[in-house]
Amino acid sequence: MMNKTSLRNAAVHAFCVAAGACMACAASAQTDTTAPPVAQSVATAAAPTASAAKGAQASTRRHSPFHQQQVTEKAQKYYASSWGVDKMKVSYTSSGNLIRFSYRVSDAERATALSSKADAPVMVGQRSRAVLQVPVMDKVGPLRQATAPKAGQEYWMVFSNKGNLVKPGDRVNVIIGQFHADGLIVE
């Protein structure tokens, strides 16, 4: 008959074996599935090194199953007929401190609202809720084109992204007076 100490040691040992088996199963489920199951269990039984731990973390990184979509054809027709602009694009600069919004004018009369000096353009990040404004330089003025639009010409404006609150892949809304372009993807 076993005494209480040896019974407790046996219970702790059984618990440790069960916990180790659970951890080995979880680790083998997270490792590369191209290796045979025997090699996975042997790999998880070995003592992991720092570089192996980093490699395991990199291989378990999750990717979104959702794909980004561009502006729909219906939305393009709406912006062309209502505001006289098409080919709207939001791009992230290499430094990340500026975000460029560009568009092509298809109807000069309707596109005058976008070049109005009275309305201050604003970009709102949908994820971060950040409100970005066009920076004003001392000797240059605002970093936007505010000339009379001509059909077929491409125009741009730059928004300050100080702190990198808006990142590539985020959706943004561009607001210039009554003009609203919602859900544009930062490229």
N, C-alpha and C positions, 0 to 999 in steps of 0.2 A: 504494500500500500504506500502511496506517495504522500509526502507531507505537503503543507500549504505552500512552502517556498518553491519546491520543485514543480508543483502544479501551476503556480503563477508564472514561473520561467517558461514552462511549456506553452502556456497560453500566449505569453508575449512573443515567443518564437513563432508560433502559428500565425499570429497577427502580422508580424513582420514579413513572413513568407507570403501571406495573402496580399499585403500592401505592395510588396515588391512585384508580385505577379501582375497586379492591377496597373502599376506604373509601367511595367514592361509592355503590357498590352497597349496602353495609351501612347507610349513612345513609339511603338512599332506602327501604330495607326497614323502617326504624324510623319514618319519618315517616308522616303521615296518608295513608291509602290512598284518600281521596276525591279527592285532587288527581291530575291526569293525570301519566303517567310523565315527560313532557317537563318539566313544571313542577317535578317533584321533582328531576330531575337539575340543572336550572338553579338551584334553591334550594340544593342541596348544593354547587354550584360557587361560589356567592357566599360572601364572608367572613362567618362567623357573628358576630353581636353577642352581648353578654351576655344580653340579654332573649330572644333567639332560642334560645340554648343552654338557658336555664331552661325555655322552652316545650317544647323537644325532650325534655328530661328528664321533664317532667310527662306528656307524651303517651306515653312508653314505660313508664310505671309499670305493673307487672303486678298483676292481680287474681286472686284464687283462684277456680278453677272450682267449688269445693266450697261448698255452702250449709249454713248451720248448721241443725240440727234441734232442735226442742223435745223435751221429755220425751215418750216414746211412750205410747200409750194403755195398753199392758200395764204399763209402769212406774207410771203413775198409779194403776191398779187395785191394784198391789202396795203402794204407799205408803199408799193409803186402807185396805186390808184389814189390813196388818201394823202400821202405825204410827198410823193414824187421822188422817192429814193429806193434803191435796191442794192444788192451786194453788200449788206452790212456785215462788218467783221470786227471782232474785239480781239486784240492780240496783246500778249504779255511781252514786255521788253526783256532783254537779256539780264538786266540788273534786277528787274522785278519791282523797281520803284515807280515805274510808269506803266499805264495801260492805255493802249491806243485804240480808239474807236474810229473806224473809217467807213465811208459809204460812198456810193456813186449816185449822182443826180440823174434821174430820168425825166423829170418835169421841173423846170427851173422855177415856175410860178409857185408850185405847191411846196417846194423845198426851201422857200425863204424862211419858214419858221425855224429851221435848224440852224440857220446862220444869223439869226437875230442877236444883236448885241445886248438887247434888253433882258433876254432870258438867260440865266446862268445854267449851264449844263451840269447835271449831276448823274453819277453812276452809283447804283445801290447793289451791293453784293447780297445775293439771296441767302447764302449759307452764313456768312459772317455778319450780315446786317450793317456792313460798313458803308458809309456815305462818302464817296470820293468826289473831289471837285477838280476843276481845271486850275492848275497852278498859274499864278501871275508873276512874270519875271519883271524886274525893275526897268530894264531898258527895252525889253522885247514886248512885254504885255502878256495877255493870256495866251497859253499854248493851244490855240485853235485857229482854224481858218474861218474868218467872219466876213468874207467878201460876198458879193452878189453871186449866187450860184449860176452855173452854166450847165446845160444838159450835156451828159456824156463825161463830165469831169468827176474825178474822185476827190473827196474832201476828208479831212481828218481832224481829230481833237485828241488831246492827251490828258489823262486823268492821273493825279498823284496817288500812288499806292504806298504811302509811307507806312512802314511796319509790315508790308506784304500781307495785308489782310485778305486780299483777293488773290487766288492762285489759279494756275492753268487748270481747266476742267470745271471751274465754278461757273454758275449761271449768274448773269448780272442784268439789271434793268437800266436802260439809259433814258433819262428824262430831260427834255429841253422844252420848257414851257408846256404847251399842250401835247407835244410829241412824246410818246412812250413806246420804247422798244423793249419788250419784256422777254426774259428767258434766253438772252444771247449767251453763247458759250465762249469763255475765254480760251483762246488757242495758245 
